[in-house]
């Protein structure tokens, strides 16, 4: 089965690995795609990787703070992509709880636990597929 022609995907790579993501249709996704390619310096917070991105957008009406592992989110307050793969320091009962509501822009393909190989300070490159 082939992918729809309007399906947008990105690849994130770092020294220890890579992952691809399928992006949703939203204003935040449009800003992300327009900014591609870009790189950021990884930070970690519990089982979440985040890094600054070269664009800013406002919170969308459906911004969320509790998401599924593997969600690709835009952290409005930090102008960063947030990639949770497990609990954060403020999680309850093992959930993925982001520090504030974030705009959901997509979902990682495959096992999101590959993000555990990202180390603070790693360069993360983001490109279109």
C-alpha positions, 0 to 999 in steps of 0.5 A: 500500500502506498502512502498518500501524496500529502503525507508529511514525514521527517527524519531525526538523527543524532550520533546514537540513532535515528527515527522517523515521524509522520506529521499531522495537518496543522499550522504548527506542522506547516511552520515546522516543515517550512523551517526544514532542514534544521538542527538543535542541541538535545536536552533531556527531562526524564524520558523526554528529549527536547531541543530548540527549533528555528520557528515560533507559533502560538498554542493551538486550541487542542494543545495537550500536556498528557500524550502517548509515548512517541508523540511529536509535540511543539513546546510553545513556551520553549520554542522546542520540539518535545519528544516523550518516550516515557514518564517525565519528572511530573508524570503520574502513573507512568504517563507522558506528561509534558511540562505545559500543554504543547501542540501535537504535530505528529507521531514517531514511527517504530519504538519511541524508546530509541530516544533513550540513546539521545544524550544531553548535548547531542546534535539532532538533525531534522530533515524532510523525507 
